[in-house]
């Protein structure tokens, strides 16, 4: 195995010698990790260039142990050029930044393809759930979880999510756990459809109603034509009511319903 790596090393160096190219910060260059130093690795990126890979520019999973660090020797791979160090006359390289760039490219592709994925919840805070997608930290806001009153129950569990917002410049990756439920529902909800739902919450601004395991909002303005002084006296949890779907926001996972112009014995 070691002989194979050494052969690969010299074969790669020969290939590099055939090309005369200029390197700049932000470029991606191929190289061979040659030696291990106390705080990083020396990298061969061609006869005319010398590279240095600091430990902080390597994903921690690759350097947790001495054995793991030694296994990097003679590794051939791509590196991101951070800058040129005039004092050391070396290019400062990074694996971590290259993986970061590639992670964002994969995430943009996932958003374009409208993918759904199961993700393990790593942490929970007051605002929502924290997970990881393609090696990057992602956030599921409390507003994008149906059972947000029981947010602590999500700890260490897997949740099916979709991408809601991405902003590479701000390193912002926001997911939704509501939208996938609409897409995966066996019953395909349609605007204008009339059906029954069960009240799960009563708020001053309206009712939350469960329809085929999906929560919809019945705003107080859509309950009827008469003014409701105290909504809590009129409606209660677990009551079955007839409603009409007036709007479906598949991206946000929001469904709005109305009780207007619907004749029902439950009025």
Secondary structure, DSSP 4 states (H G I P E B T S, - for coil): -HHHHHHHHHHHHHHHHT------TT-EEEEEEEEE-SSEEEEE--TT-EEEEEGGGS-GGGSSSHHHHHTTTT-EEEEEEEEEETTTTEEEEESHHHHHHHHHHHHHHHHHTT-EEEEE--EEETTEEEEEETTEEEEEEGGG-TTGGGGGGGTT-EEEEEEEEEETTTTEEEEESSHHHHHH-SS---TT-EEEEEEEEEETTEEEEEETTEEEEEEGGGT-SS--S-HHHH--TT-EEEEEEEEEETTTTEEEEE-TT---TT-
